Amino acid sequence: MLELKDVQKERDSREIPLDRVGIDNVRFPIRISCKGGGYQEVQSTVSMFASLFKDIRGTNMSRFLERLASYQWCPISSEMLPGFLKEMQEHLEAEDVYVSFKFVYFVERSSPVTDIVVPQGYDVAFTAWMVKQEFTFVLECNTPVSLVCPCSLEISEVGAHNQRGNIRARVTTNGATIWIEDLVSILESCGSAPVHTVLKRPDEKFVTEQMFRNPKFVEDTARDVYLQLDGDPKITKFDVKVESFESIHPHNAVVYVKKIGVGL
């Protein structure tokens, strides 16, 4: 067999170490463990990176996808990712490795009065990295909510301006599992009302009244999320972004708050 020269393994005389080298925006099917048992098959967008020593010209890009393909039928979770990252370190000869899976995860949600059960999609990300032997896992969840402006409700003779918002929370834990379903429920409880895929008229009446009885600024929502996450003994770090897609302004209202940044 003809021996092919491995150019990427050439020595580099510039002696500049690179923080992260790898692949981005890879579409790949994965399985996600569900709280109630079993798993959910989703299409993910994957990023994988590794550090590169100062004297090596390039990394071996094909090894990223080889590692990914070897785990195609293994449910992705915080429990299996340390082993996955250790294999990346070994195969890529790197001290610092990183992986991120972004996907839509579906949770069954019931309409509040008529009890119609419909899957509702949430934008989720699993991000993990390992520096030498230190492992970090971050769960990100984006949850839509309804928001009613307390000021508008107070000063208006009729109605109040209301809109849909989004709560993005990124959390790390002390090693305990935080289920996507539980994080979604926490975040939904912090808006004026949850958002539902299907609402019949009795449901719409219920949700509308729920919203107007529970008006919240984005600042109120951000503080409520902070208290909920800070009160969970499993969560050690988190950062939160609350965004309101304003109905009477051409701009959005945004709040950031954190308890030690998760370091993404």
C-alpha positions in Angstrom: 0.0 0.0 0.0 1.3 3.5 -0.9 2.3 5.4 2.2 0.7 8.9 2.2 2.5 11.8 3.8 0.7 13.1 6.9 1.2 16.8 6.5 -0.9 17.9 9.5 1.6 16.1 11.7 4.5 18.3 10.6 6.4 20.3 13.2 5.5 24.0 13.3 8.3 26.4 14.0 6.1 29.4 15.0 5.5 27.8 18.4 2.0 29.3 19.0 -0.4 26.9 20.8 -4.0 27.1 19.6 -6.9 27.1 22.2 -9.5 25.3 20.1 -9.4 23.7 16.7 -12.1 21.5 15.3 -15.4 21.2 13.5 -18.6 23.3 13.7 -22.2 23.1 12.5 -22.3 19.3 11.9 -25.8 17.8 11.6 -26.0 14.5 13.4 -28.7 12.3 14.8 -28.5 11.6 18.5 -30.5 10.1 21.3 -31.4 12.0 24.5 -32.4 10.3 27.7 -35.9 11.2 28.9 -36.9 11.7 32.5 -39.7 9.1 32.3 -37.4 6.5 30.9 -36.3 5.6 27.4 -34.9 8.2 25.0 -35.8 10.7 22.3 -34.2 10.7 18.9 -33.4 14.2 17.7 -31.3 15.9 15.0 -28.5 17.9 16.6 -26.0 20.5 15.4 -22.6 19.5 16.8 -19.4 21.4 17.5 -16.2 19.6 18.6 -12.9 21.3 19.4 -9.5 20.4 20.9 -6.5 22.4 21.9 -3.4 22.0 19.7 0.2 22.0 21.0 2.5 24.8 19.8 4.8 22.5 17.7 2.1 20.6 15.8 0.9 22.1 12.5 -2.7 20.8 12.5 -5.2 18.6 14.2 -6.6 15.4 12.7 -10.1 16.6 11.7 -11.4 13.1 10.7 -11.0 11.9 14.3 -13.6 14.2 15.6 -16.3 12.6 13.4 -14.9 9.1 14.1 -15.5 9.6 17.8 -19.0 11.1 17.2 -20.0 8.2 14.9 -18.9 5.7 17.5 -21.5 7.1 19.9 -24.4 7.5 17.5 -26.7 5.0 19.2 -25.7 5.9 22.8 -28.0 8.3 24.6 -26.1 11.5 25.2 -26.1 12.6 28.8 -23.9 14.2 31.5 -23.0 10.7 32.7 -21.6 9.5 29.4 -19.8 12.6 28.3 -16.7 12.3 30.5 -15.8 9.0 28.8 -16.5 10.6 25.4 -14.2 13.5 26.1 -11.5 11.3 27.5 -11.5 9.4 24.2 -11.3 12.7 22.4 -8.2 13.6 24.4 -6.5 10.3 23.6 -7.3 10.2 19.9 -6.6 13.9 19.3 -3.6 14.0 21.7 -5.0 17.1 23.4 -5.3 18.4 27.0 -8.4 20.6 26.4 -11.4 19.2 24.5 -14.9 20.5 24.0 -18.2 19.3 22.5 -21.7 20.9 22.1 -24.9 19.4 21.0 -27.8 21.8 20.1 -31.2 20.3 19.4 -35.0 20.6 19.8 -36.3 18.5 22.6 -40.1 17.8 22.8 -42.0 17.7 26.1 -45.7 16.7 26.2 -47.7 19.7 27.5 -51.5 19.7 28.4 -53.9 22.5 27.7 -55.0 23.8 31.1 -58.7 23.2 30.9 -59.5 20.8 28.0 -56.4 18.7 28.8 -55.3 18.3 25.2 -51.8 16.8 25.2 -49.4 18.0 22.5 -45.6 17.8 22.2 -44.0 21.2 22.5 -40.5 21.8 21.3 -37.7 23.6 23.3 -34.3 24.7 22.1 -31.8 22.8 24.2 -28.0 22.4 24.3 -25.6 20.0 26.0 -22.2 21.5 26.3 -19.2 19.8 27.9 -15.5 20.2 28.1 -12.5 18.6 29.8 -9.3 20.3 30.7 -6.8 17.6 31.7 -9.0 15.7 34.2 -11.4 18.4 35.1 -14.9 17.9 33.6 -17.6 20.5 33.1 -21.2 20.0 31.8 -23.6 22.8 31.0 -27.3 22.3 30.3 -29.0 25.1 28.3 -32.7 25.4 27.9 -34.7 28.1 26.1 -38.3 28.3 27.3 -41.0 30.6 25.8 -43.4 32.4 28.2 -46.1 35.0 28.1 -45.5 38.4 29.8 -47.9 41.2 30.8 -46.5 44.6 31.6 -47.4 45.7 35.2 -47.0 49.4 34.3 -49.3 49.2 31.3 -51.8 47.2 33.4 -51.7 49.8 36.2 -52.2 52.9 34.1 -54.5 51.7 31.4 -58.3 52.0 31.6 -58.7 49.0 29.3 -56.2 46.1 29.0 -52.4 46.1 29.0 -49.7 45.3 26.5 -48.6 41.8 26.6 -46.1 39.7 24.5 -44.2 36.5 24.2 -40.8 36.3 25.9 -38.0 33.7 26.1 -36.0 32.6 29.1 -32.6 31.1 28.4 -31.0 29.4 31.4 -27.6 27.7 31.4 -26.8 25.6 34.5 -24.0 23.4 35.9 -24.5 21.0 38.7 -22.7 19.2 41.5 -22.8 16.0 39.5 -26.5 15.4 40.0 -28.8 15.0 37.0 -31.0 18.0 36.0 -33.7 16.8 33.6 -34.7 19.0 30.7 -38.4 18.5 31.7 -37.7 19.9 35.2 -35.8 22.9 34.0 -38.5 23.7 31.5 -41.1 23.6 34.3 -39.0 25.9 36.5 -38.6 28.5 33.8 -42.2 28.4 32.7 -43.3 29.1 36.2 -41.5 32.4 36.2 -43.4 34.1 33.4 -46.9 35.6 33.6 -48.1 32.3 32.1 -46.8 29.4 30.1 -47.0 29.3 26.3 -49.2 26.4 24.9 -49.2 24.9 21.4 -52.9 24.2 21.4 -55.6 26.2 23.2 -59.4 25.8 22.8 -61.6 28.7 23.9 -61.9 27.6 27.6 -58.1 27.2 27.7 -57.6 30.6 26.1 -59.8 32.3 28.7 -57.9 30.5 31.5 -54.5 31.5 30.1 -55.5 35.1 29.4 -56.8 35.6 32.9 -53.8 33.9 34.4 -51.5 36.3 32.5 -53.3 39.4 33.6 -53.5 38.3 37.3 -49.7 37.8 37.2 -48.1 40.8 35.4 -44.3 40.8 35.2 -41.5 42.9 33.9 -38.5 41.1 32.4 -36.7 42.2 35.5 -39.3 40.4 37.7 -39.0 37.3 35.6 -35.2 37.3 35.8 -35.2 37.7 39.6 -37.7 34.9 40.0 -35.6 32.6 37.8 -32.6 33.5 39.9 -34.3 32.5 43.1 -35.6 29.2 41.7 -32.2 28.1 40.4 -30.3 29.4 43.5 -32.7 27.4 45.7 -31.9 24.1 43.9 -29.1 22.3 45.8 -28.1 20.4 42.7 -27.3 23.6 40.7 -23.9 25.2 41.4 -23.6 27.9 38.7 -26.0 29.4 36.2 -26.6 32.4 33.9 -29.9 33.6 32.7 -31.1 35.8 29.8 -34.8 36.9 29.7 -36.0 38.6 26.5 -39.4 40.2 25.9 -40.4 40.5 22.2 -42.2 43.8 22.8 -45.6 44.4 21.2 -45.7 48.2 21.4 -42.0 48.9 20.7 -39.7 48.2 17.7 -37.1 46.8 20.1 -36.9 44.0 22.7 -36.4 44.3 26.5 -33.5 42.1 27.8 -32.1 41.2 31.2 -29.0 39.2 32.1 -28.3 37.8 35.6 -25.9 35.1 36.8 -24.6 33.2 39.8 -21.0 32.7 38.6 -20.9 32.4 34.9 -20.9 28.9 33.5 -17.8 29.7 31.4 -19.0 29.0 27.8 
